[in-house]
Amino acid sequence: MDSIVALKAQIQRDVAKESAKRPQHRTMATANTAMVNRSRLPMNMLKGPTPVQRPGVVPVKVEEGFGVPGPSISSSVVFRGPAMDPSSRKSRSYRYMYEGMLERSDALDERIEQFAGMIKTHYNVTDLGDPTSTSDEDITAIGRIVHDSDVSNPVLPKLTEASIALEVSRGMGGSRVALRFDPLLTIRGGAQGAGGTGLFPGAIVALKGKNGGGGWFLLPPLKPTLGQLPVKADPANGTLFSMSIACGPYTLDADLLYKPWRALIKALKTDKPTVVLLMGPFIDVQHPKIKNGETDMLPTALFRSLFIEPLKSFLDSSPGSIAIMVPSVRDLVSRQAVYPQGELGPELTASDPRIHLLPNPARFSINDITFGVSSVDVVYHLRKEELLKRGTEVDSIPSSADDTGADLMLNTCRHLLQQRSFYPLFPVPSDVTHEVNLSVTHWDGLELADENNNGPDVLILPSRLKQFSKAVHSTTAINPSFLIKGTYAKLSVAERGSVDGFKDRIKTEIIRLDA
């Protein structure tokens, strides 16, 4: 038995000696190790020496100017925009598919409560009542215009006098009540000469009437809105400048050649405006060629080659000029497809200081002129949902030669100023929800008024409706239309003191683009 054990030990020693004499080879656990083709890795992911190029493999061209800071410049204008610190940028790049019912309700109630405080101050109202409670005396109620229909119905018909209702906040009961209008209805705070007011789902209104127990709230007078947002000029930086304004889409549906955009660049190099404002969509997710996958280029590569390179070429040819870019919810290069929407990533422009990337919507200023801009077609959405209610005017906003109150398009733009919102509609009409993707819990990102409750000097609202440039009280409203329709807008601001009156300093025109 001992001899067998000794023999076994001797064999093991011999095997160990033979193994020690052989060269050691690294074994690969093929079952757990991925085989990586280094030739297909991006250049910035390769560590160590660059692999030898194989025959027939085309090397990847690394474009210069992307991923590195752009040149420092000295602009001829003073630009002020939204805060761009990391915290502010992070708050605008929110996760938008996590809205709960309670959060949405809180946001809707907060907007009503906010308006209640302003309306009480504006109209010197001391007490507010519940319109759903039976009363023999008139009360003042503040709430949201809604459709008196099944709230679970995703497709609601257009608002009519028979279907209009008022919904109050949960602090006042959280109920809704049908509205009935007295034939002698009076309208307070509207535009002089309008002969009535426009009502639409989502509008915050102050109503005075009573509920006699018939299941509706009867309105003798109507206080539909707050006063017009005032504008306040900055006493400094009142120098002259020019601006060109264009909105996408920038190429026709038949191709991706971007001929309108190339024609605009040619015009910009000729005119050399101080500021260029460009609104998306830049790379349109709804474009037939992109939807069908008829391009081999990545969206970021398309954006850089089609937009950033020509834009930088213009900026190089016009020293001192700046560009401002506002995205669209249809932009393929945007991280978000929701409204309000964060700005495009700075890596797309290599953080070029001449190109300012703003959220959608945005408030900013150039010298002493303030701007409000949104790429969502809110003008069209409001026009198709608006219910015009006639009545007797009381304490109306005085008219002027430019703003008589009878222009329907002007009155549509007036809703945004009176409702203090870039998008006062709620809910979004079912047939255009894909154009908005509204995030209710981030409604504060749609605030039109600044921290001092001042409105913008210029309000830019691109729309599929006919282009226009009109004065709405003390604000200039511009619809440059879409560049594929062959139009864009020009704005020029005269130097302070060169003309009489603040409004006379701002001149606008709609330009027909040469083919």
C-alpha positions in Angstrom: 0.0 0.0 0.0 2.9 2.4 0.9 4.5 1.7 -2.4 1.4 2.7 -4.3 1.2 6.0 -2.4 4.9 6.6 -3.1 4.5 5.9 -6.8 1.6 8.3 -7.1 3.6 11.1 -5.4 6.5 10.5 -7.7 4.3 10.8 -10.8 2.8 14.1 -9.6 6.3 15.5 -9.0 7.4 14.5 -12.5 4.3 16.1 -14.1 4.9 19.3 -12.2 8.6 19.4 -13.4 7.5 19.0 -17.1 4.9 21.7 -16.7 7.5 24.1 -15.4 9.7 23.5 -18.4 7.0 24.5 -20.9 6.4 28.1 -21.9 3.3 29.7 -20.2 0.5 30.7 -22.6 -2.5 33.0 -21.6 -5.8 31.2 -22.0 -8.9 33.1 -23.1 -12.3 32.4 -21.6 -14.1 32.5 -24.8 -17.4 31.9 -23.2 -17.2 35.1 -21.2 -15.0 37.4 -23.3 -16.4 39.6 -26.1 -14.4 39.8 -29.4 -14.0 43.5 -30.1 -13.3 44.8 -33.6 -11.1 47.8 -32.8 -11.4 49.1 -36.3 -15.0 50.0 -35.7 -14.4 51.8 -32.4 -14.5 55.7 -32.3 -11.0 57.2 -32.3 -11.6 58.7 -28.8 -12.2 55.1 -27.4 -9.0 53.6 -28.6 -6.2 53.4 -26.0 -2.6 53.0 -26.9 -1.2 53.0 -30.4 -3.5 53.4 -33.3 -4.2 50.0 -35.0 -2.7 49.5 -38.4 -5.2 50.3 -41.1 -6.3 47.3 -43.1 -6.5 47.3 -46.9 -10.0 48.4 -48.1 -10.9 50.1 -44.8 -11.6 53.8 -45.2 -10.2 55.8 -42.3 -12.6 58.0 -40.2 -12.1 61.7 -40.7 -11.9 63.6 -37.4 -13.3 67.0 -38.1 -11.4 69.9 -36.5 -13.4 72.5 -34.6 -15.8 70.0 -32.9 -15.3 69.0 -29.3 -12.9 72.0 -28.6 -13.8 75.5 -27.5 -14.4 78.0 -30.3 -12.7 81.3 -30.7 -13.2 84.1 -28.3 -15.0 87.1 -29.8 -15.9 90.6 -29.1 -19.6 91.1 -30.1 -21.0 94.5 -31.1 -24.1 93.9 -29.0 -24.8 93.0 -25.3 -26.6 89.6 -25.0 -28.4 88.5 -21.9 -30.1 85.1 -21.8 -31.2 82.4 -19.4 -28.8 81.2 -16.7 -26.3 78.7 -18.0 -24.9 77.4 -14.8 -24.9 73.6 -14.3 -27.8 73.7 -11.9 -30.0 75.8 -14.3 -29.1 73.6 -17.3 -29.9 70.5 -15.3 -33.3 71.8 -14.3 -34.2 72.4 -17.9 -33.0 69.0 -19.0 -35.6 67.2 -16.8 -36.9 63.7 -17.2 -40.3 64.1 -18.7 -42.1 60.7 -18.6 -42.6 60.6 -14.8 -45.5 63.0 -14.3 -48.0 61.7 -11.7 -51.6 62.7 -11.5 -51.1 64.5 -8.2 -48.1 66.5 -9.5 -50.2 67.6 -12.6 -53.1 68.6 -10.4 -50.8 70.6 -8.1 -49.3 72.5 -11.1 -52.7 73.3 -12.5 -54.0 74.5 -9.1 -50.8 76.6 -8.6 -51.5 78.5 -11.8 -55.0 79.3 -10.7 -53.9 80.4 -7.3 -51.1 82.6 -8.8 -53.6 84.3 -11.0 -56.1 84.7 -8.1 -53.5 86.8 -6.2 -52.8 89.0 -9.3 -56.5 89.5 -10.2 -57.4 90.4 -6.6 -54.8 93.1 -6.7 -55.5 94.2 -10.2 -59.3 94.5 -9.8 -59.3 95.3 -6.0 -61.3 92.1 -5.3 -61.3 91.2 -1.6 -63.3 87.9 -1.5 -63.5 85.0 -3.9 -66.4 82.6 -3.9 -67.2 79.0 -5.1 -69.3 79.1 -8.3 -70.6 75.6 -7.6 -72.4 76.8 -4.4 -76.0 78.1 -4.6 -76.1 81.9 -3.8 -78.6 84.7 -4.2 -75.9 87.3 -4.5 -73.2 87.8 -7.1 -69.8 86.4 -6.3 -66.4 86.6 -8.0 -64.9 83.3 -9.0 -61.5 82.6 -10.5 -60.8 79.4 -12.4 -59.9 77.7 -15.7 -62.1 77.5 -18.8 -62.7 73.9 -19.6 -65.0 71.8 -21.8 -68.1 70.6 -20.0 -67.8 67.1 -21.2 -66.5 63.7 -20.1 -63.0 64.4 -18.8 -61.9 60.9 -19.8 -62.7 61.6 -23.5 -59.4 62.1 -25.2 -60.9 63.9 -28.2 -63.0 66.9 -27.3 -65.0 69.0 -29.8 -64.4 72.7 -30.1 -65.6 74.8 -27.3 -69.1 76.3 -27.7 -71.4 78.4 -25.5 -73.4 75.2 -24.7 -70.3 73.3 -23.6 -68.2 75.9 -21.8 -67.5 75.4 -18.1 -65.4 76.8 -15.2 -63.1 74.7 -13.1 -61.8 76.1 -9.8 -58.8 75.0 -7.8 -59.0 72.3 -5.1 -58.7 75.1 -2.5 -62.1 76.4 -3.7 -63.7 73.0 -4.0 -62.0 71.6 -7.1 -65.3 71.3 -9.0 -66.4 72.5 -12.3 -69.7 74.2 -13.2 -71.4 75.0 -16.5 -71.4 78.7 -17.6 -74.4 80.6 -19.1 -74.0 84.1 -20.5 -76.5 86.9 -19.9 -77.6 88.6 -23.1 -76.4 91.9 -21.6 -72.9 90.6 -20.9 -70.2 93.1 -20.2 -66.5 92.5 -20.7 -63.9 94.3 -18.6 -60.2 94.7 -19.5 -60.4 93.6 -23.1 -59.0 95.3 -26.2 -60.9 98.4 -27.2 -62.7 97.9 -30.5 -62.6 94.1 -30.2 -66.4 94.0 -29.4 -65.8 90.9 -27.3 -63.2 88.5 -25.9 -61.8 85.1 -26.9 -62.2 82.1 -24.6 -60.4 78.8 -24.9 -59.6 75.8 -22.8 -57.0 76.6 -20.2 -57.6 80.3 -20.0 -57.6 81.6 -16.4 -60.5 84.0 -16.0 -62.3 86.0 -13.3 -66.0 85.8 -13.5 -68.7 87.6 -11.6 -72.1 86.1 -11.4 -74.3 83.7 -9.3 -75.4 80.1 -9.1 -79.2 80.2 -8.5 -79.4 76.5 -8.1 -80.0 75.6 -11.7 -76.7 73.8 -12.1 -74.9 76.6 -13.9 -73.1 79.9 -13.1 -74.9 82.9 -14.7 -72.6 85.7 -15.8 -73.8 89.3 -16.0 -70.4 90.9 -16.3 -67.2 89.2 -17.3 -63.6 89.9 -16.3 -61.7 87.6 -18.6 -58.1 88.7 -18.2 -55.5 90.7 -16.4 -54.3 93.9 -18.0 -51.8 93.8 -20.8 -48.2 93.0 -19.7 -46.2 96.2 -19.5 -42.8 96.5 -21.1 -39.9 98.2 -19.4 -36.9 99.5 -21.4 -33.3 99.2 -20.1 -31.9 102.7 -19.8 -28.5 101.5 -20.9 -27.2 99.9 -24.1 -29.6 101.7 -26.4 -27.5 101.3 -29.5 -28.6 100.2 -32.9 -28.5 96.6 -34.2 -30.2 94.4 -36.8 -31.6 90.9 -36.6 -32.6 88.2 -39.1 -35.2 85.7 -37.9 -35.9 82.3 -39.5 -37.8 79.2 -38.4 -37.6 75.6 -39.7 -38.1 73.3 -41.4 -35.2 74.3 -43.5 -35.5 71.8 -46.4 -38.4 70.6 -48.5 -39.9 67.2 -48.0 -38.6 66.0 -51.4 -34.9 66.1 -50.4 -32.3 66.8 -47.8 -30.5 69.4 -49.9 -31.5 72.3 -47.6 -31.8 74.7 -50.5 -33.8 77.3 -48.5 -31.2 77.3 -45.7 -28.4 77.7 -48.3 -30.2 80.7 -49.8 -30.7 82.2 -46.4 -26.9 81.9 -45.6 -26.2 83.6 -48.9 -28.6 86.5 -47.9 -27.0 86.7 -44.5 -23.5 87.1 -45.9 -24.8 89.9 -48.0 -26.8 91.7 -45.3 -24.4 90.9 -42.4 -27.0 91.3 -39.6 -25.7 91.8 -36.0 -27.9 88.9 -34.7 -29.3 85.8 -36.4 -32.1 84.0 -34.6 -32.7 80.5 -35.8 -35.6 78.3 -34.6 -36.0 74.6 -35.1 -36.7 72.0 -36.3 -33.2 71.8 -37.8 -33.0 68.1 -38.4 -36.7 67.3 -38.5 -37.8 63.9 -37.2 -40.9 64.2 -39.3 -39.0 64.6 -42.6 -39.9 61.7 -45.0 -36.3 61.0 -45.9 -35.3 60.7 -42.3 -38.4 58.7 -41.2 -37.7 56.2 -44.0 -34.0 56.0 -43.2 -32.8 57.3 -46.5 -29.6 58.9 -45.2 -26.4 57.3 -44.0 -25.3 60.2 -41.8 -25.9 60.4 -38.1 -28.2 63.2 -37.0 -25.3 65.0 -35.2 -23.2 64.8 -38.3 -26.0 66.2 -40.4 -26.5 69.0 -38.0 -22.8 69.9 -37.9 -22.3 69.7 -41.7 -25.5 71.3 -42.8 -26.0 74.0 -40.1 -22.9 74.7 -37.9 -20.4 74.8 -40.7 -22.4 77.3 -42.9 -23.3 79.3 -39.8 -19.7 79.5 -38.7 -18.8 80.6 -42.2 -21.3 83.5 -42.0 -20.0 84.4 -38.5 -16.4 84.4 -39.8 -17.5 86.8 -42.7 -19.3 89.1 -40.3 -17.1 89.8 -37.2 -19.0 91.0 -34.2 -22.2 89.1 -35.2 -23.8 86.4 -33.0 -26.2 83.6 -33.6 -29.0 82.4 -31.4 -30.5 78.9 -31.8 -33.8 77.7 -30.3 -34.8 74.0 -30.7 -38.1 72.4 -31.6 -39.7 69.3 -30.1 -39.3 67.8 -33.6 -35.5 68.2 -33.5 -33.7 64.9 -33.9 -30.5 66.4 -32.3 -32.3 67.5 -29.1 -32.2 65.4 -26.0 -35.8 66.2 -25.3 -39.1 65.9 -27.2 -41.2 67.8 -24.7 -42.4 71.4 -24.1 -40.9 73.3 -22.3 -37.6 72.0 -23.8 -34.0 72.4 -22.8 -31.4 73.9 -25.1 -29.3 71.9 -27.5 -26.1 70.4 -26.2 -23.0 72.7 -26.3 -21.0 69.8 -27.9 -22.9 70.3 -31.1 -21.3 73.8 -31.6 -18.0 73.1 -29.8 -19.1 75.7 -27.3 -18.5 78.4 -29.8 -19.1 81.7 -27.9 -20.6 83.3 -31.0 -23.5 80.8 -31.0 -25.9 81.0 -28.1 -28.1 77.9 -27.5 -31.4 78.7 -25.7 -34.3 76.6 -24.4 -37.7 76.5 -26.0 -39.4 78.9 -25.1 -36.9 81.5 -24.1 -36.7 85.1 -22.9 -33.5 87.1 -23.7 -32.4 90.6 -24.5 -30.2 92.3 -27.0 -28.9 95.6 -25.7 -32.0 97.3 -24.2 -34.6 95.3 -26.3 -36.2 92.2 -24.7 -37.4 89.2 -26.7 -39.7 86.3 -26.2 -39.5 83.3 -28.6 -41.1 79.9 -29.0 -40.9 77.4 -31.8 -44.3 75.9 -31.0 -47.2 77.0 -33.3 -49.3 78.4 -30.5 -51.0 81.0 -32.8 -52.5 78.3 -34.9 -53.5 76.2 -31.9 -55.3 79.1 -30.3 -57.1 80.2 -33.4 -58.6 76.8 -34.0 -59.8 76.4 -30.4 -60.9 80.0 -29.6 -64.5 80.8 -28.9 -65.3 84.5 -29.6 -67.9 85.9 -27.1 -69.5 89.2 -27.9 -70.3 91.7 -25.2 -70.2 95.4 -24.1 -66.8 96.7 -23.4 -65.9 98.2 -20.0 -62.6 99.7 -18.9 -61.0 98.5 -22.1 -57.3 98.7 -23.1 -57.0 102.0 -25.2 -56.5 101.4 -28.9 -53.9 102.9 -31.1 -53.3 103.4 -34.8 -51.4 100.1 -34.8 -53.6 98.2 -32.5 -57.3 98.9 -33.0 -58.5 95.7 -31.3 -60.3 94.5 -34.4 -57.5 92.4 -35.8 -58.2 88.7 -34.9 -54.6 87.7 -35.3 -53.5 90.5 -33.0 -56.1 89.4 -30.4 -54.8 85.9 -30.6 -51.3 87.1 -29.7 -52.8 89.2 -27.0 -54.0 86.1 -25.2 -50.3 85.1 -24.5 -49.5 88.5 -23.0 -52.7 88.6 -20.9 -52.3 85.0 -19.7 -48.6 85.4 -19.0 -47.8 82.2 -20.8 -46.1 81.0 -24.0 -48.7 78.3 -24.2 -52.0 79.0 -22.2 -54.0 76.2 -23.8 -54.9 73.2 -21.7 -55.5 70.5 -22.6 -53.5 70.5 -25.8 -55.9 69.8 -28.8 -55.8 66.1 -29.6 -54.8 66.6 -33.2 -51.7 68.6 -32.4 -50.4 67.0 -29.2 -47.4 65.6 -31.2 -46.4 69.2 -31.9 -46.3 70.2 -28.2 -45.8 67.2 -25.9 -46.7 69.5 -23.0 -45.2 68.8 -19.6 -47.7 70.3 -17.1 -45.5 69.9 -14.1 -42.9 72.2 -15.7 -45.4 75.0 -16.5 -43.1 77.5 -14.9 -40.8 77.1 -17.9 -43.6 78.7 -20.0 -43.7 81.9 -18.1 -43.9 84.9 -20.5 -43.4 87.7 -17.9 -40.0 88.3 -16.4 -39.2 88.6 -12.7 -40.6 92.1 -12.7 -43.8 91.1 -14.4 -42.8 92.9 -17.6 -43.6 91.6 -21.1 -41.1 91.4 -24.0 -40.6 94.2 -26.4 -40.7 91.7 -29.3 -42.6 88.4 -29.3 -41.6 85.9 -32.0 -44.2 83.3 -32.7 -43.6 81.3 -35.9 -46.8 79.8 -37.4 -48.2 78.0 -40.4 -50.7 80.8 -40.7 -49.8 83.8 -42.9 -46.7 85.7 -41.9 -47.2 89.0 -40.1 -45.6 91.7 -38.0 -48.0 93.6 -35.8 -48.0 95.8 -32.7 -49.9 94.4 -29.8 -50.2 97.3 -27.4 -46.6 98.0 -26.5 -45.2 94.7 -27.8 -44.3 93.9 -31.4 -45.5 90.4 -32.5 -43.8 88.7 -35.4 -44.7 85.5 -37.3 -41.8 84.9 -39.8 -43.6 81.7 -41.0 -41.4 78.8 -42.0 -38.3 79.1 -44.2 -39.6 76.3 -46.6 -42.4 78.8 -47.5 -39.7 81.2 -48.6 -40.0 83.9 -45.9 -38.1 85.1 -43.0 -38.1 88.3 -40.9 -35.8 91.3 -40.5 -35.7 93.5 -37.5 -33.8 96.8 -37.1 -33.5 98.8 -33.9 -32.5 102.4 -34.1 -30.2 104.1 -31.6 -31.8 105.6 -28.5 -32.8 109.2 -29.0 -32.7 109.0 -32.8 -36.5 108.8 -33.1 -39.5 109.8 -31.1 -40.9 107.1 -28.9 -39.7 103.6 -27.9 -41.9 101.7 -30.4 -40.7 103.8 -33.3 -37.2 102.5 -32.8 -38.2 99.0 -33.8 -38.8 98.4 -37.5 -39.7 95.0 -38.9 -40.4 93.5 -42.3 -41.1 90.1 -43.8 -38.6 89.2 -46.5 -39.3 86.9 -49.4 -36.3 84.6 -49.9 -34.7 84.5 -53.3 -34.7 81.0 -54.8 
